Amino acid sequence: MSVYYKNYLGLDQILNAQHPETFKEGMQPAHEEMLFIVIHQSYELWFKQVKFEVDSVLKIMNKEVVNDNSSELSTIVHRLKRVGTILKQLVAQIDILETMSPMDFLTFRDYIRPASGFQSWQFKEIEAALGLKYEHRYGQEFYTSALKKEELDVIKNAEASRSLLQDVNEWLERMPFINDENFWLHYQPVSGNYSSPKFWNDYEHVFLNSLPEYDSSMKTFFNQVFNNDPVNAERQLSATACRSALFIILYREYPLLELPFQLLDTLLEIDNQLGNWRYRHINMVKRMIGARSGTGGSSGMDYLKAAADKHNIFREIAQLNSFLIDKRKLPALPGELEEKLRYKT
């Protein structure tokens, strides 16, 4: 039996799923309400695709070992890059929504209360799947208050499940290069410190001695991130994982580290696009309703600003750029390790 385009896409359901409140009998239709509905429906469809991609990545990364010598890591990077591209498209869609003026919005705004994008359970589920924990959210007492029980259950289940950030942490902890002293038997430290771990002691020495006097506080930050001293329960990446991640960033030009670096860089791009979407949303809200409260009952622009500042899921990866040094001062890797990091011939 042949497949027909309309049936395959379910166009009867999709194209008849717009029901503007002001188009109901006895009301004066607000022309802009149709645009508002279509834009938000398209957002939810894209959120569904993002969740589909993230779930597929989690399924791969939840394995006991991710095979870096197979197509698995390449698949993970490819799908996460698609997520970043989709998020970029979501930012661009705000341009279309902004063709509606503030007074156009007011022609139907009061009729859709308390419906609000704040009730998008799919977006909250995506944030949780990526790694935004409940305790790290802004406005915890409010962010699920407007949801129905079945939607709240979906979010709670996502928060209780393993996140992408947790999987990335364990993947980084398993990387042997930085933590296995067998790779550094013939390494000659520039600092003269031969105690284990030789390379890490060396890099700490080089980094701290490269700091200008006004950056002296970075020593405390360095110890917190890479030596877990002092212990910070708020951090989601372990010291071991951070060492591996920094090593990947520093020596990313070696073939074996190209894909791992792309993975880390893609996570930062996802955070970047989420941030772009939040800040474009803030500017749009400021333009549309000024200091008014949101239709869902939030404080509007003030809430969005505070959430945007706090909801940086992969900020601990971004922080690693604080610890880079001049490329020309990078410690030379021992020959045995260089061989491991090159393509096999």
N, C-alpha and C positions, 0 to 999 in steps of 0.2 A: 504494500500500500504506500503510495507517495505521500510525502510530508508537505503540507501546505503552509506557506509563510505565516499567514495570520494565525493559524492554529498552533504552529510551532512556538510562536512568540506569545501566545495568549493575549493577542491584541484586543479582543473583545473585552476582557477583564481590565486590561491596563488603560485603554482609551476611554473606558466608562467608569473609571475610578475617581474622577474629579467631581466633587459635590460642593461647590461654593455655598456658604451659608447665606450670602446676600442674594443668591439666585433663586432662593426658595419663593414659593408663591406668596404674593402680597408684599414683597420687599423690592427695593430699588437696587438692581445689580451693581456691584462695584467691579468695574472692568479688571482692575489689577489683582483681584483675588485669585483669578485663574492662574496667573503667572506665579503667584505666591505658592499655590498648591503644587503646580508642576515642578517648580524648582525643588521644593522640599521632598516631593516623591522621588525625584531623580537622586537627591542626596541619599535617601534611604536605600535605593537600589544599589548605589555605589558602595554604601556601607556594607550591604550584604556581600558584595564581591570582595571587599577588603577582608571581611571576616572569613570568607571562603579561602582566601589566599593565606591568611595568618594561621587558620586551623590546619591547612595542609603542611605549613612549615613546622608547626608544633608537633604534628604527627611524626615528621622525620626526626626532629631534634629530641623528641622524647625517647628515642632509642637509647640503649645503654651506651652505644658508641656511634658517632657520626663518622662514616667512612670518608675521610678527606681525599682518598685516592679514587673515589667513585664519582658518579654524577650527582650525589646527594648534596654536597655543599654548593655546587653550581646551581642546582635546582632551588635551593634555599635563597641564594643571592638573587636569582632571576625573579622569583616570585615576590620577594620583598622590594625589589626595584619597581616592580609593577605596582605594589602598594603605594610607594612614593609618588609614582606618576599619577595614580588615581587621586591621591590627596592634592596634588598640584592642580588637577582639573577641578576639584571641589573649590579650591581658592578662586580659580578663574570664573566659576559660575556666579560668584558674588557680583561680578561686573554686570551680569544680566539682571540680577535682583535689584541692583542700584539704578536701573533705568526707571524704577518706580520712585516717585517723589514722596517726601514725608507726608504731605497732605493726601496723596493717593492711598498711602497705607492707612491713614486714619479713616478712610471711607468704609473699611471693613474690620479694623483692628478690634474694636469693642465686641464684635459679633463672634470672634473666635476664642475669647477667654473661656477657660484657662489653658486652652491648647497652646503648647510652646515647644520649640526645639529642645528645650530642657528636658522634655519627656522622651527624647530619642534614646530608648533603651539599647538600640544597636550600637550607638556611638559609645555609650558607657561600657558596653560589653567588649568592644574593641580595645578601649583604653585598658581595661582589666586584663585582657588577653595579652596585650603588649607588655604590661608590667606595672601599671599604676595601681598601687595598693590603696585600700580604703583609708588607712591611717595617714596616707600622704595626700589625700584629697583636700581641697579647700571647700568649706561649707558642708561638712559631713552630715550635719543634721538636716540639710535641705535637699541634697542632690538626688535622693530617691523618694522624697516625700510625696511627689505628685504622680508616682507610678502605680499601676495596678499590681496586685500580688504576683500574677504569673510573670510579669515583666521583671519585677524585683527579684524573683527566684532565679531568673536567667542570669542577672547580673551577679547575684550572690554566688551562684555556681561558678561563674567565670572567675570571680575573686578568689574562690577556694581552690581552683585548679592551678596547675603549673602554668606560669606565664613564659612568654618569649624571653624576657630578661633573666628569669631563673635558669632557663635552658642555656642561654648564652653564657651565663656565669659558670655553669658546670662544664660546658664545652671548653671554655678558656682554661679552667682548672685542670682539664685532662691534657692540655698541650704540654708535651714533654720538654721542649727546647730550653725554656728559661729555668725550669725547676729540676732538671736531671743533671747532676754534676758530671755524669759520664760524658756529656757533650763538651765539657770545659776542662778536660784533663790537661790539655796542652795550651790552655789560654794563658797569655802573659798579661797580668793586670798592669795598667799604667799607674795605678796608685801604689803599687807595691804590697797590696793587701791580698794574701793568698788564702785567707780563711773562707770557708763556705758560707753562702754561695759567692763564688769569686766574681762572676760577671756582675751580679747585682750590687755587691759592695763597690765595685769599680764604677758602675754607672752612677750610683748615688754620690760618690766622690766627685766625678766629673760634673754632674749636674749642679751640686751645691756650690762648687767652686766657680761655676759659670755665672752665678747670680750676682747682680749688682747689690750694693749695700741696702738700698731701699726695698729689696725683695727678700730680706732675710727671714720674714715670716713663712716663706715657702718651705723652710726646713720642717716646721711643724706639720704643715699640710702634706708634705712628702711622706713623713713617717705615718701619718694617719691613713693615707691611701695605700701605701705599699708595704708597710710593716704593721698595720693595724694597731698603731700606738699614737695616741690613746685609742682604746676600743670605742667605736661609734656604732651603736646598734641601728642607727638610721640608714647606714649604707647597705646597698643591696648587692654590690659586687665585692667579693672577697679580695684580700690583699694578693693572693695567688693569682686570681683571675685578672686583676689590674696589672700585675707584672707581665703576664702573658700578652695582654692586650697592648701594652706599651711596646713590648718587644716586636709585635706584629707591625705596629705603626712605624717604629724606627727602621725596621729592616724589610719593609713591604716590597722593595724592588727585587727581592729574591723570589724566584718563580713559585716556590711552595707556599709563600705567604701572600701571594697576590689575591687569591679568593678570600682568605680570612680577613685581609684588609678591606676588601670590597664589602664584606658582610658588616664589619664595624662601621664603615663609612655610610652604608645604606641605612643602618639604624639611625645614624645622626641625621640623614636626609629625611627620614620619616618624622623624626622629632621636629626638624626644621619646618616641614610642610604643615604639620599639626599646629606649630606655633604661628606660621603665616596665616593659616585658616582662622585661628583664634583672634589674632590681631586685626585681620580684615573684618571679622565679625564685630569686634569692638568698635571699629571706626564706622561700620555701617549702622550699628545700634546708636552710636552717638549722633550720627547724621539723621537717623529716622525718628528717634524718640527723645534724644537729649538725656536729661536726668530722670526721666520717668522710670517706673518699675517695669519689669518684663511682664508679658501676658501670663506667664506661669507663676508669678508672685515673687520672683527673685528681685534683688536690688538693681537689676539691669546692668548698666555699663560697669558699675563698681564691682559687682560680682564677677563679671567676665574678665576684668583686669586682674583681679586677685587670683582667679583660677589659672589664667594664662601664665602668670609669674610662677606658679607653684607646680603646674602639671607638665614638667619636663621629664619624660619617662627615662630617657637614656642620658641624662645629664652627667652621670658618673663616667660614661665613656667620653663625653665631650670634655670633661675636666682633664683628661689625660694629656691634652695638648698643652696644658700648663707646664708639663715636665719634659718638653722636647729641648734638645740642644742643637747647636750648630752642626749640620750634617757632616762637616769636615772633621769634627771632633769625636764622631762615633767610634767606639772601640772596635777594632778589627776582630772579626770572628775567627775562631780556630778552624783549621782546614777541614777537620772531620765534620764540623757542623755545617760549614759552607757546602760540602758535598751533599749532605742530607737535604739542604734547602734548595738545591738545583734540580732541574729536570733530570731524570735518569736517562742515560744514553745507552 
